[in-house]
Amino acid sequence: MRSFTYESQPARVIFGGGSLVQVAREVERLGASRAMVLCSSGQRALATRVVDLLGDRAAGIFDQALMHVPVETVRAARDIARSLRADCAVAIGGGSTTGLAKALALEPGLPIVAIPTTYAGSEMTPIYGITEARLKKTGRDARVLPRAVIYDPELTFGLPVALSVTSGINAIAHAAEGLYSHESNPIMDLMAREGIAALGRALPAIRKSPLDAKARSDALYGAWLCGTVLGGVGMGLHHKLCHTLGGSFNLPHAQTHTIVLPHALAFNAGAAPQAMARIASALGGRNAPQAVYDLARDNGAPLALRDIGMAQVDLDRACEIAMAGQYPNPRPLDAEGIRKLLQDAFDGKRPQATG
């Protein structure tokens, strides 16, 4: 067996249909008595439901969570938290809401109970990001890891099918890159393969029947495992490109991951054959880049960057940004290869067979 380092992230997970009702018990376990409930404006009704379940332990609601966690929103939330004398944060929603909670875990130091309603995976990582002056600064700090995560598949029944598919493939990206990460290890490999397989079978079932409880449970289970991989090992080219495209060109997060992933896998395929075999097997295919592309295509996801707001004239600049700093990746970065990757993603071209 190869040599490796495995570091476990502390996590308490409550999983199952109807498990939202346990939120008060989880806040009590933290020794907290004034929970500030965080959500986006569109999740206000769910946040109100959480407040009702918390009863006297609810301090109030902050419903202004935004994508990329703007520093202005963070400051406003911190001011409200102090005025409410909050001693913990309950985040219900997607990655934006979890990201805001993480900022409050840094300052003023509120412990987090996270209740995901998408497949983002942020709730399982010690990674945070705050955007200031159009620059998203990220970091890693054990304090931002939620103390408890409640996975209630019933809360995802209302997640639109289109977003379910792209959010799910975004989660697959975490595990796929984890399989060829320079920090990979056998435990993360097991989680990655299981997470990819769970999402691979769940997404077509959700498209067929959005209220399929088993499919929704499989998807949330897969997202949990893939998020754990994201938090446990380093990522490579795919995540770098998606951060570039999202941050510099304001492309939507999950859709960008969905479109870029098959092409990032094709770029790395020759340098990571074992990882590609595992990804393909988990998805029931023969070729990893094509299996991911076909999963997106067959379930109605966008396939081309040009269809989600990317301009052809910006591809050269995106390549320059991606090449600006070297980072671990199975295949060394080269401008020609990355430019071709971006062009193929822009055009929505199905990757050619590899290996």
MOFENKA-V78693 format. One record per helix or strand of 3 or more residues. SS is the DSSP state (H for helix, E for strand). FROM is the first residue (numbers start at 1). LEN is the number of residues. Records with the same first field share a line. If there is no record, write none. Layout:
SS->FROM-LEN / FROM-LEN
This chain:
E->13-3 / 35-4 / 58-5 / 88-6 / 111-6 / 127-6 / 135-6 / 148-4
H->19-11 / 41-17 / 71-14 / 95-12 / 122-3 / 142-3 / 153-4 / 161-19 / 186-23 / 213-20 / 237-13 / 253-19 / 273-10 / 288-11 / 305-4 / 312-12 / 335-13
